[in-house]
Amino acid sequence: IGEQPIKILVNPKAGARMAVGEALTNIVWALVSDIAHIKCSVNWMWAAKLPGGGAVLRDSAVSLSELMIKLGIAADGGKDSLSMAAQVGDEIVKAPGQVVISVYASMPDITRVVTPDIKHPGESKLMLIDLAPGKNRLGGSAVAQVFGQIGNESPDVDSPALLANAFRAVQKIIRENLILAGHDRSDGGLITTLVEMALSGNCGIEIKLPKNREIIPQLFAEELGLVLEYLPEHETAIVNILEGSSVPYMILGNTQKRQQVVVCHCDEVKLDIDTPTLLTWWESTSDRLEHIK
């Protein structure tokens, strides 16, 4: 599944493309026959009957179609709800535009699936495949919402060729049993991806971020990307596959048995917090909703 409603608020065309990108970075962990065999169901929810709404919807649909053509995938179904506005008295309440991409493909072996939970804490390493090299745009991100903003520059699929190459490279890595776990960088950014992997693996991580980039964008930008857990003895084989496909990567750090998330930047520890505390924060929203019920 791929959906990016907040990014659509910032840039409808980019948001639609990012929905496709998110769907592909979710399905990549299941070994499919080929990216060209992926089909999509596209569901649009839009207030298209209001002034300007139809034009924005068309622009988004065209951008999505152009990206799918470049990737070699196709939409073979879907539906739309184009009356996403209601009049209450003199006021018109308009729902934000949204597109949901559901992707599916045949699997030669249904057991060949990589899950996000860290498997070998204390023994394995973590790598980021960056599908937006050098860019850390914060538009439409969770951290922007925390500050009451949506931003003005959305992440985008700048290179469809890179996305397709990375998809095929990761599929080859999975086929050769070189990684233990994998997760996409999406809502919440890199830090959320890493914390989710640590929480589900009941362990900790220690990462070092590049000094030449600001820490907040590195941690919270919701650019497309993939995080891999792997054993050190497989690093050379993984790197050879990625470099052979011209896919950029970065070694982030290590997993650890100690239930602690540690983030270093510019030779300083910027975050050092235990995972039980993070889990409590993670569950607090759901807990509050349960109390309301």
Rosetta silent file (secondary structure, phi, psi, omega in degrees, C-alpha in Angstrom):
SEQUENCE: IGEQPIKILVNPKAGARMAVGEALTNIVWALVSDIAHIKCSVNWMWAAKLPGGGAVLRDSAVSLSELMIKLGIAADGGKDSLSMAAQVGDEIVKAPGQVVISVYASMPDITRVVTPDIKHPGESKLMLIDLAPGKNRLGGSAVAQVFGQIGNESPDVDSPALLANAFRAVQKIIRENLILAGHDRSDGGLITTLVEMALSGNCGIEIKLPKNREIIPQLFAEELGLVLEYLPEHETAIVNILEGSSVPYMILGNTQKRQQVVVCHCDEVKLDIDTPTLLTWWESTSDRLEHIK
SCORE:     score description
SCORE:     0.000 S_00000001
   1 L     0.000  142.604  173.287    0.000    0.000    0.000 S_00000001
   2 E  -137.353  131.004  176.759    1.133    3.564   -0.693 S_00000001
   3 E  -157.167  136.987 -175.488   -0.572    6.784    0.387 S_00000001
   4 L  -141.180   66.256 -173.869    0.784   10.264    1.109 S_00000001
   5 H   -65.759  -33.664 -178.831   -2.103   12.664    1.876 S_00000001
   6 H   -71.294  -40.021  178.373   -0.027   15.272    3.726 S_00000001
   7 H   -66.838  -30.197  176.248    2.513   15.528    0.919 S_00000001
   8 H   -64.483  -32.045  175.932   -0.378   15.942   -1.532 S_00000001
   9 H   -63.084  -35.824 -178.696   -1.344   19.069    0.424 S_00000001
  10 H   -78.724  -47.142 -176.715    2.124   20.476   -0.251 S_00000001
  11 L  -151.182   99.649 -175.335    2.500   19.299   -3.851 S_00000001
  12 H   -56.645  -38.715 -179.900   -0.282   17.162   -5.404 S_00000001
  13 H   -66.955  -48.878 -179.759    1.903   15.868   -8.237 S_00000001
  14 H   -64.171  -39.258  179.623    4.797   14.913   -5.972 S_00000001
  15 H   -61.332  -40.604  177.497    2.420   13.424   -3.400 S_00000001
  16 H   -64.937  -42.037  178.372    0.882   11.127   -6.023 S_00000001
  17 H   -65.241  -38.956  179.597    4.327   10.016   -7.178 S_00000001
  18 H   -66.451  -29.926  176.115    5.417    9.408   -3.587 S_00000001
  19 H   -63.406  -40.611  175.836    2.381    7.179   -3.049 S_00000001
  20 H   -64.081  -45.022  179.920    3.649    4.970   -5.879 S_00000001
  21 H   -60.741  -41.817  179.331    7.151    5.047   -4.411 S_00000001
  22 H   -64.197  -41.406  179.261    5.901    4.065   -0.964 S_00000001
  23 H   -60.165  -42.049 -179.189    3.917    1.157   -2.398 S_00000001
  24 H   -70.295  -36.494  179.140    7.005   -0.169   -4.191 S_00000001
  25 H   -76.672   -8.598  171.173    9.261    0.207   -1.149 S_00000001
  26 H   -88.129  -43.064 -176.995    6.702   -1.806    0.810 S_00000001
  27 H   -78.856  -15.376 -175.959    6.338   -4.678   -1.666 S_00000001
  28 L   -60.937  -23.516 -177.390   10.080   -4.890   -2.376 S_00000001
  29 L   -77.990   -8.513  172.980   10.580   -7.054    0.735 S_00000001
  30 E  -103.516  129.365 -176.450    8.569   -9.868   -0.852 S_00000001
  31 L   -73.647  108.420 -178.407   10.407  -11.680   -3.632 S_00000001
  32 L  -104.737  170.924 -177.228    8.253  -11.184   -6.733 S_00000001
  33 L   -64.243  -44.074  176.853    8.748  -12.425  -10.281 S_00000001
  34 L  -174.152  152.587  178.927    9.800   -8.990  -11.599 S_00000001
  35 H   -60.249  -31.162 -179.214    8.993   -5.314  -11.108 S_00000001
  36 H   -68.069  -15.383 -179.983    7.482   -5.300  -14.616 S_00000001
  37 H   -92.278   -1.178 -179.085    4.865   -7.794  -13.409 S_00000001
  38 L   -74.616  133.196  175.294    3.572   -5.486  -10.670 S_00000001
  39 E  -118.827  155.869 -174.161    0.023   -4.245  -11.124 S_00000001
  40 E  -129.162  143.675  166.875   -1.718   -1.491   -9.182 S_00000001
  41 E  -106.219  124.347 -174.105   -5.193   -0.639   -7.999 S_00000001
  42 E  -113.694  118.161 -179.235   -5.516    3.154   -7.801 S_00000001
  43 E  -114.395  121.359 -178.895   -8.213    4.689   -5.608 S_00000001
  44 E  -104.678  133.803  171.159   -8.809    8.443   -5.755 S_00000001
  45 E  -124.749  113.300 -168.834  -10.643   10.459   -3.087 S_00000001
  46 L  -153.750  144.482  173.755  -10.946   14.083   -4.205 S_00000001
  47 L   -86.593   65.526 -170.377  -13.251   17.101   -4.064 S_00000001
  48 L   -73.913  -16.624 -176.131  -13.071   17.275   -7.845 S_00000001
  49 L   -87.854   -7.249  175.326  -16.390   19.074   -8.351 S_00000001
  50 L   -82.601  156.452 -179.012  -15.266   22.214   -6.546 S_00000001
  51 L   -53.672  126.818  178.784  -13.599   24.995   -8.563 S_00000001
  52 L    85.521  -18.769 -176.286  -10.049   23.988   -9.428 S_00000001
  53 H   -64.613  -41.723 -179.810  -10.399   20.538   -7.901 S_00000001
  54 H   -64.558  -37.760 -179.493  -10.728   18.712  -11.199 S_00000001
  55 H   -66.185  -42.111  179.282   -7.655   20.392  -12.655 S_00000001
  56 H   -66.282  -40.443  177.499   -5.500   19.449   -9.667 S_00000001
  57 H   -60.858  -44.252  179.406   -6.803   15.874   -9.803 S_00000001
  58 H   -60.846  -45.673  179.950   -5.960   15.652  -13.505 S_00000001
  59 H   -59.221  -42.071 -179.929   -2.435   16.957  -12.933 S_00000001
  60 H   -65.874  -42.612 -179.358   -1.890   14.402  -10.162 S_00000001
  61 H   -64.717  -40.260  178.872   -3.266   11.545  -12.265 S_00000001
  62 H   -64.956  -43.465 -179.915   -1.069   12.472  -15.231 S_00000001
  63 H   -63.369  -38.906  178.291    2.048   12.667  -13.028 S_00000001
  64 H   -65.461  -43.986  179.934    1.222    9.267  -11.520 S_00000001
  65 H   -62.552  -43.806 -179.610    0.658    7.736  -14.963 S_00000001
  66 H   -62.167  -39.317  179.209    3.929    9.121  -16.330 S_00000001
  67 H   -66.392  -44.178  179.982    5.852    7.680  -13.377 S_00000001
  68 H   -60.595  -39.244  178.594    4.274    4.243  -13.764 S_00000001
  69 H   -62.342  -43.471  179.771    5.194    4.195  -17.459 S_00000001
  70 H   -65.827  -32.959 -179.878    8.827    5.022  -16.622 S_00000001
  71 H   -81.019  -18.409 -178.471    8.889    2.294  -13.957 S_00000001
  72 L    81.689   21.109  176.526    7.313   -0.263  -16.274 S_00000001
  73 L  -110.530  171.048 -174.460    4.373   -1.007  -13.969 S_00000001
  74 E  -144.153  150.688  172.089    0.668   -0.602  -14.700 S_00000001
  75 E   -95.421  127.542  179.885   -2.668    0.183  -13.071 S_00000001
  76 E  -122.320   18.162  178.237   -5.334   -2.363  -13.924 S_00000001
  77 E   179.359 -178.226  179.704   -8.113   -1.269  -11.600 S_00000001
  78 E   141.181 -172.673  177.758   -9.324    1.089   -8.927 S_00000001
  79 E  -155.984  177.633  178.673  -12.187    3.420   -8.177 S_00000001
  80 E  -143.574  152.359  171.200  -12.865    7.029   -7.315 S_00000001
  81 E  -128.842  101.938 -169.761  -14.867    9.143   -4.901 S_00000001
  82 L  -108.062   15.272  176.357  -14.994   12.609   -6.429 S_00000001
  83 L  -118.154   47.329 -174.587  -17.617   14.279   -4.235 S_00000001
  84 L   -83.959   54.395  176.190  -15.416   14.647   -1.186 S_00000001
  85 E  -150.684  146.797  179.486  -17.021   17.865    0.041 S_00000001
  86 E  -135.041  144.273  178.127  -20.094   18.601    2.136 S_00000001
  87 E  -101.168  123.523  178.313  -22.041   21.787    2.697 S_00000001
  88 E  -119.315  102.907 -174.231  -22.940   22.576    6.299 S_00000001
  89 L    66.962 -124.356  178.196  -25.040   25.714    6.403 S_00000001
  90 L   -94.330    1.788 -174.237  -23.148   28.327    4.457 S_00000001
  91 E  -106.896  137.947  175.034  -19.833   26.541    4.835 S_00000001
  92 E  -102.214  122.778  178.607  -18.298   23.983    2.477 S_00000001
  93 E  -101.529  115.638 -175.371  -16.143   21.379    4.193 S_00000001
  94 E  -106.955  128.861  174.851  -13.654   19.881    1.741 S_00000001
  95 L   -76.798  143.618  176.592  -11.746   16.668    2.390 S_00000001
  96 L   -61.542  147.841  176.312   -8.060   16.735    1.438 S_00000001
  97 L   -64.879  145.554 -176.743   -7.195   15.026   -1.845 S_00000001
  98 E  -151.893  142.691  171.242   -5.954   11.472   -1.484 S_00000001
  99 E  -133.635  132.813  179.508   -4.809    8.587   -3.660 S_00000001
 100 E  -115.739  123.700 -178.938   -4.216    5.078   -2.343 S_00000001
 101 E  -105.717  120.459  173.306   -2.064    2.696   -4.381 S_00000001
 102 E  -108.370  122.047 -177.886   -2.421   -1.047   -3.784 S_00000001
 103 E  -111.494  150.280  179.624    0.240   -3.092   -5.568 S_00000001
 104 E  -153.821  152.971 -179.783    0.368   -6.823   -6.179 S_00000001
 105 L  -160.017  162.474  178.187    2.450   -9.328   -8.113 S_00000001
 106 L   -75.923  146.048  178.259    3.046  -13.058   -8.364 S_00000001
 107 L  -117.618  122.420  176.571    5.573  -14.674   -5.998 S_00000001
 108 L   -61.124  -31.154 -178.443    7.548  -17.743   -7.120 S_00000001
 109 L  -144.376  111.398 -174.093    7.959  -18.696   -3.430 S_00000001
 110 L   -70.660   -9.097  178.675    5.629  -17.229   -0.788 S_00000001
 111 L   -86.397   -9.495 -176.273    8.143  -17.935    1.984 S_00000001
 112 L   -88.039   76.958 -179.016   10.712  -15.486    0.558 S_00000001
 113 E  -131.432  135.206  176.673    9.705  -12.447    2.585 S_00000001
 114 L  -102.897  129.053 -178.647   11.922  -10.116    4.631 S_00000001
 115 L  -103.652  164.709 -173.420   10.354   -8.612    7.764 S_00000001
 116 L   -79.636  -18.514 -173.401   11.358   -5.390    9.614 S_00000001
 117 L   -70.489  132.150  179.461   12.262   -6.871   13.011 S_00000001
 118 L   -63.938  131.699 -171.884   15.989   -6.981   13.773 S_00000001
 119 L   -98.868  -35.940 -174.529   17.099  -10.618   13.881 S_00000001
 120 L  -127.398   68.761 -179.210   20.672  -10.683   15.215 S_00000001
 121 L   -60.558  138.021 -179.943   21.140   -7.819   17.706 S_00000001
 122 L    88.273  -11.881 -178.862   24.749   -7.246   18.658 S_00000001
 123 L  -119.009  -24.094 -170.590   26.028   -9.078   15.578 S_00000001
 124 L  -103.485  168.499  178.834   24.525   -7.259   12.597 S_00000001
 125 E  -120.089  167.314 -178.605   24.932   -3.911   10.849 S_00000001
 126 E  -123.908  138.400 -178.958   22.495   -1.410    9.337 S_00000001
 127 E  -132.411  141.171  174.570   22.643    0.186    5.889 S_00000001
 128 E  -105.918  126.432  167.794   20.551    2.914    4.251 S_00000001
 129 E   -95.111  111.690 -173.723   19.756    2.809    0.548 S_00000001
 130 E   -93.696  111.870 -178.525   19.060    6.468   -0.211 S_00000001
 131 L   -92.491    6.815  172.306   16.602    6.909   -3.091 S_00000001
 132 L  -137.565   66.458 -170.719   16.843   10.701   -2.906 S_00000001
 133 L   -51.799  124.442  175.820   20.618   11.152   -2.720 S_00000001
 134 L    78.437    0.478 -177.647   21.645   14.296   -0.875 S_00000001
 135 L  -113.552  137.817  177.801   18.083   15.519   -0.352 S_00000001
 136 L  -139.178   65.627 -177.288   16.247   15.772    2.955 S_00000001
 137 L   -77.408  135.831 -172.962   13.048   17.693    2.190 S_00000001
 138 L  -104.405    1.115  179.108   10.729   18.126    5.170 S_00000001
 139 L   -61.337  134.687  179.060    7.495   19.162    3.445 S_00000001
 140 L    73.936   11.420 -175.586    4.550   17.004    4.515 S_00000001
 141 L   -88.718  163.533  177.579    6.586   15.332    7.252 S_00000001
 142 H   -64.624  -37.381 -178.765    5.557   14.349   10.762 S_00000001
 143 H   -67.778  -32.795  175.436    8.156   16.690   12.253 S_00000001
 144 H   -64.856  -40.872  179.568    6.655   19.621   10.313 S_00000001
 145 H   -64.067  -34.745  178.039    3.229   18.774   11.736 S_00000001
 146 H   -58.170  -33.750  179.637    4.668   18.778   15.259 S_00000001
 147 L   -96.003   17.364  175.667    5.501   22.441   14.698 S_00000001
 148 L    71.137   27.570 -178.307    2.072   23.194   13.222 S_00000001
 149 L  -128.511  166.781  168.437    3.300   23.326    9.624 S_00000001
 150 L  -117.722  -10.036  177.829    3.110   21.265    6.456 S_00000001
 151 L    86.099  177.499 -178.139    6.183   22.773    4.782 S_00000001
 152 L  -130.263   -1.401  177.359    6.694   24.037    1.248 S_00000001
 153 L  -134.165  109.799 -176.760    8.963   21.467   -0.428 S_00000001
 154 L   -86.465  147.750  166.922    7.736   17.894   -0.630 S_00000001
 155 L   -57.200  158.738 -176.909    9.874   14.806   -1.175 S_00000001
 156 L  -151.978  166.153  172.481    9.514   13.439   -4.688 S_00000001
 157 L   -90.876   86.697 -174.734   10.518   10.561   -6.939 S_00000001
 158 L   -72.981  -29.211 -177.533   13.279   12.488   -8.669 S_00000001
 159 L  -133.380   94.295  175.666   14.747    9.463  -10.453 S_00000001
 160 H   -57.254  -34.860 -179.949   12.365    6.687  -11.546 S_00000001
 161 H   -63.355  -40.669  178.331   15.379    4.822  -12.951 S_00000001
 162 H   -64.109  -42.631  178.839   17.059    4.813   -9.527 S_00000001
 163 H   -60.710  -45.167  179.663   13.884    3.514   -7.877 S_00000001
 164 H   -65.644  -41.956  178.951   13.601    0.688  -10.427 S_00000001
 165 H   -63.393  -42.724  179.573   17.311   -0.174  -10.146 S_00000001
 166 H   -64.904  -39.927  178.504   17.122   -0.237   -6.351 S_00000001
 167 H   -58.182  -49.686 -177.943   14.026   -2.439   -6.465 S_00000001
 168 H   -67.010  -36.349  179.648   15.761   -5.001   -8.653 S_00000001
 169 H   -65.461  -45.117  179.831   18.980   -4.811   -6.601 S_00000001
 170 H   -66.034  -37.418  176.301   17.193   -5.442   -3.299 S_00000001
 171 H   -61.183  -39.396  177.532   15.244   -8.295   -4.880 S_00000001
 172 H   -66.365  -40.194  178.275   18.574   -9.849   -5.927 S_00000001
 173 H   -61.460  -41.559  177.734   19.943   -9.342   -2.410 S_00000001
 174 H   -66.381  -42.314 -179.029   16.898  -11.123   -0.993 S_00000001
 175 H   -59.581  -33.308 -178.356   17.194  -13.904   -3.574 S_00000001
 176 L   -93.773    9.543  175.390   20.780  -14.524   -2.438 S_00000001
 177 L    56.751   45.533 -175.562   19.798  -14.513    1.278 S_00000001
 178 L   -98.544  -12.546 -179.369   22.142  -11.642    2.129 S_00000001
 179 L  -123.333  156.025 -177.916   19.932   -9.625    4.503 S_00000001
 180 L   -99.760  -36.748 -177.307   18.156  -10.405    7.753 S_00000001
 181 E  -150.500  160.287  178.172   15.598   -7.584    7.939 S_00000001
 182 E  -158.683  149.073 -178.900   14.446   -4.591    5.946 S_00000001
 183 E  -152.498  148.095 -179.905   12.133   -1.625    6.297 S_00000001
 184 E   -86.752  148.514  171.044   11.196    1.378    4.166 S_00000001
 185 E   -86.204  120.509 -177.479   11.882    4.984    5.120 S_00000001
 186 L  -151.335 -125.647 -176.250    8.520    6.728    5.044 S_00000001
 187 L   -57.009  125.424 -179.256    6.218    8.402    7.586 S_00000001
 188 L    94.880  -14.049  175.780    8.318    9.768   10.438 S_00000001
 189 H    82.528 -169.419 -175.203   11.585    9.572    8.521 S_00000001
 190 H   -60.859  -41.503 -177.118   14.740    7.537    9.110 S_00000001
 191 H   -63.046  -37.555  178.757   14.576    7.661   12.908 S_00000001
 192 H   -67.610  -41.507  176.427   11.076    6.172   12.884 S_00000001
 193 H   -56.527  -47.978 -177.448   12.180    3.393   10.533 S_00000001
 194 H   -67.027  -41.861  179.598   15.084    2.513   12.825 S_00000001
 195 H   -64.615  -41.299  177.829   13.028    2.689   16.025 S_00000001
 196 H   -60.264  -40.457  178.862   10.353    0.441   14.502 S_00000001
 197 H   -66.322  -39.742  179.873   13.025   -2.115   13.613 S_00000001
 198 H   -69.362  -44.155 -179.447   14.504   -1.965   17.114 S_00000001
 199 H   -62.685  -44.964 -178.137   11.145   -2.187   18.897 S_00000001
 200 H   -70.315  -22.858  176.793    9.975   -5.143   16.820 S_00000001
 201 H   -94.360   -0.810  179.013   13.316   -6.876   17.400 S_00000001
 202 L    54.594   48.633 -176.504   13.265   -6.124   21.152 S_00000001
 203 L  -150.751 -164.566 -179.966   16.763   -4.679   20.957 S_00000001
 204 E  -128.320  177.781  178.510   18.717   -1.472   20.383 S_00000001
 205 E  -143.134  157.857  171.265   20.754    0.292   17.706 S_00000001
 206 E  -137.491  118.991 -177.234   23.692    2.678   17.502 S_00000001
 207 E  -125.794  155.201  176.016   24.071    4.831   14.392 S_00000001
 208 E  -124.062  123.689 -178.430   26.385    7.607   13.235 S_00000001
 209 E   -94.373  149.803  178.813   25.069   10.253   10.851 S_00000001
 210 L   -56.948  140.968 -177.517   27.226   12.140    8.323 S_00000001
 211 L   -73.223  -25.481 -171.734   28.720   15.341    9.699 S_00000001
 212 L   -83.779    8.164  177.625   28.141   17.391    6.546 S_00000001
 213 L  -130.877  147.834  179.188   24.331   17.384    6.869 S_00000001
 214 L   -66.013  146.487 -172.489   22.051   18.809    9.543 S_00000001
 215 H   -71.855  -40.302 -176.057   20.760   16.216   11.968 S_00000001
 216 H   -62.867  -50.717  176.620   17.023   17.077   11.978 S_00000001
 217 H   -59.633  -38.105  179.453   16.521   16.723    8.200 S_00000001
 218 H   -61.598  -39.914 -175.759   18.577   13.520    8.197 S_00000001
 219 H   -80.954  -34.089 -167.603   16.428   11.952   10.899 S_00000001
 220 H  -114.470   -9.055  176.458   12.975   13.218    9.950 S_00000001
 221 L   -63.515  138.594 -176.016   12.875   13.766    6.174 S_00000001
 222 L  -103.274   41.058  174.726   10.432   11.301    4.620 S_00000001
 223 L   -67.417  157.767  176.321   12.322   10.766    1.383 S_00000001
 224 L   -65.070  139.956  178.336   12.144    7.330   -0.219 S_00000001
 225 E  -175.643  168.230 -178.307   14.710    4.924    1.155 S_00000001
 226 E  -136.153  136.592  176.635   15.350    1.418    2.453 S_00000001
 227 E  -111.459  130.018 -178.801   17.127    0.220    5.599 S_00000001
 228 E  -113.836  139.666  166.544   18.784   -3.214    5.592 S_00000001
 229 E  -104.147  133.366 -177.192   19.989   -5.375    8.479 S_00000001
 230 E  -153.042  160.107  175.500   22.803   -7.732    7.486 S_00000001
 231 L   -83.503  145.475 -176.102   25.736   -9.675    8.896 S_00000001
 232 H   -54.528  -33.771 -177.561   29.210   -8.138    8.351 S_00000001
 233 H   -68.256  -12.988  179.144   30.381  -11.105    6.280 S_00000001
 234 H  -100.057   -0.263 -174.675   27.731  -10.283    3.664 S_00000001
 235 H   -61.260  -44.544 -177.878   28.614   -6.599    3.332 S_00000001
 236 H   -60.817  -43.147 -179.842   30.942   -7.010    0.346 S_00000001
 237 H   -65.248  -40.579  178.614   28.374   -9.010   -1.628 S_00000001
 238 H   -64.509  -46.483 -179.431   25.623   -6.479   -0.867 S_00000001
 239 H   -61.427  -40.724  179.451   27.844   -3.541   -1.815 S_00000001
 240 H   -61.319  -41.108  179.012   28.843   -5.223   -5.084 S_00000001
 241 H   -65.803  -45.311 -178.212   25.187   -5.668   -6.062 S_00000001
 242 H   -65.943  -46.191 -179.770   24.288   -2.071   -5.170 S_00000001
 243 H   -66.323  -33.957  177.215   27.310   -0.539   -6.883 S_00000001
 244 H   -66.604  -21.527  178.430   26.713   -2.727   -9.930 S_00000001
 245 L  -104.255    7.109 -178.863   23.226   -1.217  -10.158 S_00000001
 246 L    57.572   43.956  179.560   24.421    2.365   -9.441 S_00000001
 247 L  -107.298  120.468 -178.630   22.392    2.469   -6.222 S_00000001
 248 L   -72.701  146.603 -179.139   23.748    4.792   -3.477 S_00000001
 249 E  -146.041  165.706  178.652   24.070    3.445    0.046 S_00000001
 250 E  -149.319  130.936  175.160   25.402    4.443    3.447 S_00000001
 251 E   -76.301  121.345 -176.477   26.502    2.328    6.426 S_00000001
 252 E   -88.416  -41.927 -175.309   24.505    3.632    9.380 S_00000001
 253 E   159.574 -146.594 -172.333   25.860    1.640   12.299 S_00000001
 254 E  -128.931  158.595  168.069   25.174   -1.466   14.330 S_00000001
 255 E   -87.271  162.277  177.658   22.444   -3.277   16.179 S_00000001
 256 E  -147.704  149.072  179.349   22.939   -4.015   19.862 S_00000001
 257 L   -69.255  -31.797  178.535   21.444   -6.356   22.445 S_00000001
 258 L   -63.493  130.904 -176.325   21.185   -3.486   24.923 S_00000001
 259 L   -79.222   73.115 -176.560   17.712   -1.951   24.603 S_00000001
 260 E  -143.640  134.419  174.699   18.981    1.504   23.800 S_00000001
 261 E  -102.528  117.157 -175.977   18.645    3.739   20.731 S_00000001
 262 E  -121.342  126.760  178.405   21.800    5.820   20.293 S_00000001
 263 E  -122.423  125.185  179.654   22.261    8.446   17.566 S_00000001
 264 E  -114.294  143.837  178.382   25.615   10.199   17.077 S_00000001
 265 E  -150.970  131.903 -178.184   26.327   13.265   14.950 S_00000001
 266 L    55.202   43.724  177.138   29.520   15.331   14.709 S_00000001
 267 L    61.779   21.668  176.674   31.212   12.995   17.222 S_00000001
 268 E  -126.847  145.013  174.755   28.544   13.736   19.832 S_00000001
 269 E   -79.517  114.469 -178.138   25.748   11.572   21.195 S_00000001
 270 E   -95.991  -23.683  179.411   22.558   13.426   20.250 S_00000001
 271 E  -145.753  130.990  177.318   20.058   10.786   21.362 S_00000001
 272 E  -149.188   97.650 -172.522   20.423    8.020   23.928 S_00000001
 273 E  -142.791  144.100 -177.201   17.130    6.574   25.106 S_00000001
 274 E   -78.004  148.402 -176.538   15.908    3.139   26.140 S_00000001
 275 H   -68.556  -31.643  175.074   13.451    1.304   23.910 S_00000001
 276 H   -58.781  -37.625  176.646   10.871    0.613   26.676 S_00000001
 277 H   -65.882  -43.926  178.142   10.414    4.383   27.019 S_00000001
 278 H   -61.193  -38.624  179.510   10.102    4.744   23.245 S_00000001
 279 H   -65.284  -38.748  177.481    7.540    1.931   23.205 S_00000001
 280 H   -62.307  -44.737  177.249    5.489    3.697   25.872 S_00000001
 281 H   -62.623  -41.628 -176.936    5.477    6.891   23.799 S_00000001
 282 H   -60.216  -40.595 -175.162    4.664    4.873   20.680 S_00000001
 283 H   -85.728  -10.742 -171.012    1.614    3.276   22.293 S_00000001
 284 H   -62.412  -38.561  179.755    0.357    6.386   24.087 S_00000001
 285 H   -63.041  -46.805  178.087   -1.796    7.652   21.209 S_00000001
 286 H   -62.290  -39.178  178.938   -3.556    4.307   20.849 S_00000001
 287 H   -61.661  -42.349 -179.330   -3.971    4.121   24.622 S_00000001
 288 H   -66.316  -38.914  177.033   -5.643    7.531   24.719 S_00000001
 289 H   -63.712  -37.814  178.349   -7.994    6.549   21.890 S_00000001
 290 H   -63.987  -38.272  178.740   -8.926    3.388   23.792 S_00000001
 291 H   -64.050  -37.867  179.229   -9.785    5.474   26.859 S_00000001
 292 H   -64.542  -38.606  179.407  -12.087    7.643   24.751 S_00000001
 293 L   -66.598    0.000    0.000  -13.896    4.545   23.505 S_00000001
